[in-house]
Amino acid sequence: MLIAVCTAIVVTQAQNASPSPANPNANATARAILNYAYGLTSRTDNRVISGQFGSYGDGTTYNTALQQMQAVYNLTGQWPAITGMDCATPAGMGEVVRYLTDMWNAGNLVTLSCHFRNPWTGGSSTDWANRDTADQWDRRSVLALTTPGSSAYTNWIGMLDNLAANLQILEDRGVVVMWRPLHELNGTWFWWGGQSPADFTALWRHMFDYFTRVKGLDNLLWVYSPNTGMNATANYPGNDVVDMVGLDEYSGVTENPLQINSAGEYDQLVATGKPIGLFEFGPIPATGAGWDTTNYNWGNLIRDIKASYPRIFLVQAWEYVWQMGYSRYQGQSTFMNDSWVITRSDLPRWSSMPTTAPITATTLAPTTVRTNTPTRTATTLAPTNALPAATQAPVAAPGTRVTSGIQALYTFNEGTGSIVRDTSGAGTAINLNISYPANTRWLPGGGLELFRDVNITSGSAPARLYSSLIQSDAVTLEAWVKPANTSMNGARIFSMSNDTARRNLSLAQFGTQYEGRMRTSTGTDGNGTQFMAPTNTAAASLQHIVITHSADGVTNLYVNGVVQSTATLAGTLDNWNTVLYLNIGNELSGSASWFGEVHLIALYNRALTQAEVTQNLAAGVHGQSVTGPTPPTAVPTNTPTRQPTTAIPTNTPRAFPTTVVPTNTPTLIPRPPSPPACPRSSRPPSFRRPPPPERRRSARS
């Protein structure tokens, strides 16, 4: 009893005291917001900030984020007070900056999390296994990321530099960010999880020092955000480097009322004296039976906060089927119009604080980075994938190739560096960037070997290419590749996509089969229609693969000059998503790695004839050629079945213009699921399972 009384006294004193930000140089707006947060739970009403997460920053999600915000308004007549994004991919930071700026100027508070890629391997945030040891559970210590001298440290600093440059843009625009790094650290599904308290604390403090003292970012409020259902403060880095604390909660099927103190986690955070938020809330399970069929009443949430968790000052609904506007839910109006709940109209107008002149959405320059802020690009590091000078062999002259209609051509003759150049000569070159050159190797005579997780990406949408293909309603994708093995499943050789759920065109390997996917305006969703080559067509040897699609819908998949699959995909290419990137060897989200040699990728704005496919096959590549196999006795002629889909919200509104923050209510139309950040594995039973194939999501943040 005495301990409880003393704890209550300490917490009350912390609440009543004028809070000092962790960064002593925090700007006036950041201090005002922190002071506001501390004072909320002593109020009799207007004390819980409502929130709706936007989406992952991957180049496609600005409108998705607006749709999810608008869905809440359409149902309740109120705008959520806070919204956020995730810097899942460095290439998508432009849209992150733009969305956070626009929503800040609209009157919202904003938050940012990050699925950091693995600095040792270049893999996704869930690439936690240590394949350099006999026991993959022998995790790499994050302490190595705080000391110069290793490639992992260099990669880590590069990621921080990229982030800092974009956060500086937000500071210049007057935007204060609730910065929530290294979230769910008490779990084991991210590479930064499962660390000792000392090592994790060192990593957090190193980042804090780098951002505040080295980079001089004074617009951040630092949020420590563990997961529910386990000890929340074992790795707490200290009150002097934390401004707010929070929990990530995904409720169980029968979880009524809300349970966020089963392991004492809520009480542990109360004891820190910091404002406590549910920065990531999913009202239905993340995995297990019934994970995506459970109904939820949002009125129960505010009921339970009042009854059991009165120190909660913020709730941010997650995206996809966890968004507040999801069609299976009810009680959203009860929640948003409760006297305890703060909506956007209830907030002080932070954007009017005198940190910088207001910037309107139409004048934003989201991809501009301060030139005096170091930004990581692949070319700033000495390439580690170059061939030694002695082994740089001359490239053999190729045979005569078809050139009519060529729009992009990658011959992989560079031999060194991190840029793959478009040599088509069709207009402005669409060059590609190798995200982790150390995970690739240039081959003598031409070609590039991908032996660890990597993404070779355009870094932006190829407008010229899309304009040409959509106008012609036809396309050919040609690839000369040598798979490393025939055990890869869903590995992307080439993809026009930004995630695993939406694409225009892709070529993937499933064991001994090749899969094509293509979007058309009739009969296909955002993930495209699937067509497969028969088993035993993919082999660990050099192969020539071609997908052709003509304006009349005839679609063929060739392997070594032989048609292995044909289908009729009716419709036009008018519904192609023109913000998707070009990617080789992976999805942009890092969730579908392909390993092997890439020797050529070509794109045409017409369907090559069989004779032309044979001509390119005969031309060979890099002095190598293959002989076409004996044609199979039967070629599939039926239109392939589509992968099963996960239920999606039916009340999500129409996308708005990307430069205008909506102020009125649009007509509601269905939307495809939000893009994933990364797939998960080794999650406790209470966590999210990935949806069905090809709509696989990493569920959570």
Secondary structure by P-SEA (a helix, b strand, c coil): caaaaaaaaaaaaaaacccccccccccaaaaaaaaaaaaccccccccbbbbbbbbccccccaaaaaaaaaaaaaaccccccccccccccccaaaaaaaaaaaaaaabbbbbbbbbcccccccccccccccccccccccccccccccccccaaaaaaaaaaaaaaaaaaaaaaacccccccccccccccccccccccaaaaaaaaaaaaaaaccccccccbbbbbbbbccccccccccccccccbbbbbbbbccccccccccccaaaaaaaaacccccccbbbcccccccccccbbbbaaaaaaaaacccccccbbbbbccccccccccccaaaaaaaccccccccccccccccccccccccccccccccccccccccccccccccccccccccccccccccccccccbbbcccccccccccccccccccbbbbbcccccccccccbbbbbcccccccccccaaaaaaaaaaaccbbbbbbbbbccccccccccccccccccccccbbbbcccbbbbbbbcccccccccbbbbcccccccccbbbbbbbbcccbbbbbbccccccbbbbbccccccccccbbbbccccccccbbbbbbbcbbbbbcccccaaaaaaaaaaccccbbbbbccccccccccccccccccccccccccccccccccccccbbbbbcccccccccccccccccccccccccccccc
